[in-house]
Amino acid sequence: MAWRSALSIRVIMVEKRTVSPAPPHTLRVVLLAYDGMNLLDLAGPLQALTTANRGGPAGAPARYETIVASALGGAVLTTAGLPVVTVATASLGEMPIDTLIAPGGCVGEDYDVEPALRDFIALRARSVRRLCSVCTGAFLLAAAGQLDGRRVATHWAWLDKLKHRHPTLDIDSDSIFIRDGNLWTSAGVSSGIDLALALIEQDYGPRVAIDAARQMVVFMKRAGGQSQFSVPLTAQTRDHGFVELHAWIAVNLTADLSVGRLAGQAGMAPRTFARTYAAKVGRTPAKTVDLMRLEAACRDLEETDLPLKAVAVRAGYGDEQALRRAFQRQLITNPATHRLRFSSLL
């Protein structure tokens, strides 16, 4: 699928992921709402959880109970102009909450934290199993004192503002979503769906999450460490003088992509090229080649049933062992496991 295949992968979690056994009871998820929020930041995760419910066994309890709550209850107006009906946070009392999600969005260029929601988060954060944010919802969690010393993701356009307001945060500039213990933070808009699918996978396993994704016509789940932008797209939209070279690399992954060959393609001496490239792009030429090849391999694993040898050759690795080493080095996994988790054909 184009939405998935345009994305590269970059791992920011080194801990081994485990799948929890399916809980024996319904999990309560509270999604916060406020005037000026992004509709999809709320509706995306909400729909994913609801879809997971629809796929449950006949007669079994719902997998999730979802509640949309705002400071005062009633209708809140999203930036799309569509009102959303909510209950007041006060009406929840001491009701146990499994997962608390803070969507993002705002009117204007500054994020104004709603004090009542900030205080509600601060009050309930210690008792919830998971605390999550979508997009600029990270501002709300940070204001509630929940992000100090934690690794955080948010929408790329708001990175500097979040860092300026909360300079001690460890903000990831690229990833779709990040899990840091019980804290889950995600980038903008559609990444809230990816985050929700990851929550579903943690609760009920990958098959339930994949089934929910397919029902939503989101054919593949995106891993949290994936970049908000693809390697070729990022490489070709930055004005560093190597746009044409990156376009050439992307369609010649099986060619000789040594520094000498790339330097010749760029019309530069090898030493000058290597030095200039690293200074302007921020990584070595070899690193760019490796990322582009890895992205191509992931795309084939997810969208085709080609054997691993063919995937390796098409991506420019030459053989399966080189492909496996690249996956272990970059993703802390192997190609077969990646295909099992993300293939649209399974």
Disulfide bonds with the S-S distance in Angstrom:
none
